[in-house]
Amino acid sequence: MVSPILIKKPVGMRFYWNIDANVGLNSPNKPDDVQLVQFGYALMAKTETDPAFKAALAAVKIGTPCTGREDDPLVRAIRAHEVVHGGAKDGRVSVIPSSAGVYTDAGGKHSFLLVSIVNNMFDAQPDFPRIDKHPSCPATLRGVVAEKCKL
């Protein structure tokens, strides 16, 4: 289930939405986790300038289950994101381990893809972390975020 996490940035801590299980190629692809990534990619598509990445993002449909296969539009968008982002090329958006407490991957050179995705949500939603208030936030994700924000 989508949940909050605080991540140490070079200058302090920052709130992020995290996923419960990996999303993408050969992954569990839990509905709310998938919707978080899809929603982030939909927002990212509005500002992306790289043509190939923008096209891959545009093919993602919010609320569509992810099959976890290479031909799935979400997996293709993740693959395109990996190309422009650097880091692991595994076709997945990985869970940010709470034990890590930092925004970079194990090698320390690249931020997790999810950090990039959530940063776009932060930029697009004035009420962040209340992404449930965004008109494009899908229903399953909206319910999870609303519940988590009550805590």
N, C-alpha and C positions, 0 to 999 in steps of 0.2 A: 504494500500500500504506500502511496506517496506520503512522504513525511518531511518535516523540517529538519535541517541540519545547519549548524554554525560551522563555517570554514574559516580558518586563519588565512588571511590575505597578507601581502607584504606590509600593509598598513592597517592592522586591526582585524576584527572578525566581521563576517557578513553572513546573512541569512540566505539559505538556498533551499529549494525544494529538491528532495532526493527521491530516488525510486527504490522499491523494495527488492527488485530483481532486474537483471540485465534485460535490455530491450534490443531486439534486432535478430541477427542471424543465430539460429539454433538456440534461442533463449526462451525463458518462460513466457515472456510477452503478456504480463498481467494487464488487464484492461485499463486500469487507472494509470499505470506506469506508461503504457503505450500512448494513452491520450496526453499525458504530460509532454512526452517527446514530440508527438504530432502537433500539439498546440504551439510548442516552442518553435518548431520548424515552420509552421504557418506564419507566425510573427516574423521569423527570420527572413522568410521569402519576400516580405514587403520591403526590406532594406538591402538585401544581398545584391552585390554587383557582379560577381563571377557568373557568367552565363550558364555554364554547365551545372554549377551548384544550384543556382536559382531554378533551373528547369527541373532538377531532381526534387527540390523542395516543393515546387508547384504541383508535382504529381502525388504528393502525400494528401490523403483525405482524412480529416479529423473524424475519429469515431470508428474507422474501419479497423477490424482486427488485423494484427500483424501475423502472417503465417510463419515467419522466421526463416523463409527461404530466400535465396539470392534474388529471385524475380519479384519479391514483394516491394512495392514502392517505398515503404519506410526503410527497408534494408538498403535499397539503392540510394536513398537520401543520406543515410548514415555513411555509406561508402564514400559518397561525394564529399560529405563533411570531413571525413578522415583525410581526404586528399588535400583540402585547403587548410586543415587544422594542423596536421602533423600528428605524431604519436602513433599509438597502436593502430594497426590496420586489420581489425578482427570483425568488422561489420556489426559491432554492438555499441550501444550506449551503456556504459557500466555504472553500477552502483558506486557512489562515492563512499568508501568505507569510513564509518564514524571514527574508527580508531586512528585513521590517518590524520584527520583534523586539518588537512591542508588541501589546497586546490590543485596540486599537481599530481601527475601519475607517479608510479613507482620509480621511474627514471628521473623524476624531478624536472624534466624539461618542458613538458606539455601539460596544460590543464586538462582535466577530464572534459569530454565532450559535453557532459551535462552542465558543467560550469558555463560553457559558451551558450548553451541553449537557455539556461535560466537567466543569464545576463541579458539576453534579448527580451525575456519576459519583464525583467526589471525596467528596461528602457521603454517598453511598450505600455506598461500598466502603471499609471500614476499611483494607484493604491496598492502597489506591490507590498506585501506578499499576497494580497487578496486577488489573485488571478481569477478566482471564481466570479468576480464582478465584471470581468471582460466579456463583451457580448459574444465572442467566439469561443469561449471556454466550453468544452463539451460537458454534457450532463454528469457522467460518472465522475470525472475529475472535479467538476464544480462541487458535487456533494462531499467528496473526500476533503477538499481544501476548506470548505465551509465548516466541516466538522473539526478539522485540525485547528482552525483559527478560533474556535470556541474555547480551546484549552487554556 
